[in-house]
Amino acid sequence: MKTNYYHPNPIGREFPAAKPQRNWKTHLQTLTQQVIDFFTPVEEPTISSVQDANGVVHWKGYNPATGETVHYDSIQDVLVWLESRNPR
């Protein structure tokens, strides 16, 4: 007796999952949130690192609530600055 087996994916490739369809309401909600985020002022301080020509990393902190900008040579100093602006 001969049995025929059917394999739905004879090559063995994985097929990508279908992306869920997004309707106009989802797009509108996403766009609305992006506009709100764009116009909402950032109140939290930001910290960035900059590497100079010699490869030394320097740190810059900015507090948008006060307009204060600080420059430090170590991340520990930045952490002290952060703690001093918001003591526990």
N, C-alpha and C positions, 0 to 999 in steps of 0.2 A: 504494500500500500504506500503510495507516494503522497506526502503531505506538503502542501505549498505554504510557506510562511511569508507573510507580508510584513515588511519593515518600512515604516513611514519615512525614515530618513536613511536611505541606503548608502549614502556617501559618508555618513557619520559626522557631518558638519553640524555645528550648533547654529540655530536660527536666532537672530536677535529678537528679544521680546518686543512686542508692539508697544509703542508709547501711548500712554493714555491721551485721549483727545481732550483738549482744553477748550472750553466754550468761551463765549464772549464775556460772560460774567467773571470768569477766572482771570482773563486778560485785563479786564477793567479794574479788578481788585488789585492785581499786581502793579499796574500802572499808577493807580491812586497811591499805593504805599510808597512807590518810588518817588513820586512827587512830594509827598509828605516828608519823607526822609531827606530829600534834597533841601527843602526849605526849613527844616528843623535845625536850629543852631546846636552845635556840639557844645555841651557843658563840661564834659570830662576832659582832663588834661591829656595831651598827646605827647608821646616820647618817640624820638627817632635817633638813629645812630648814623654817624658820618665817619667815613674812613679817609684820613688825609693821605697825602702823597707818600708819606713814610710808612703807611700801613697801620697807623695808630688810630684806634677807634675813639671818637668823641661822642658825647651824648647831648642832645638838645631836648629840653622840656618846654612845653607851652601850656599855659592855663588860660583858656578862652574866657573864663568867668572874670578874671582880673586883668588879662592882657599881659601877664608876666611871662617872660622868656628867660630860661636859664641854660647855661652851658656847663657841662661837667666832663671830667676825664674818666670817671668810673661809674659803673651802673650802681654801685653802693651809694654814691653821692646822690644819684637820681632818686633812689628809693628813700633816702633820708628826706629829700625835698618833698616827695609825694606824701610821706607820713606827716611832715610838718604842716602841710596845707590842710590836712584832714586828721587831726589828732583823735585818738580813741578815748 
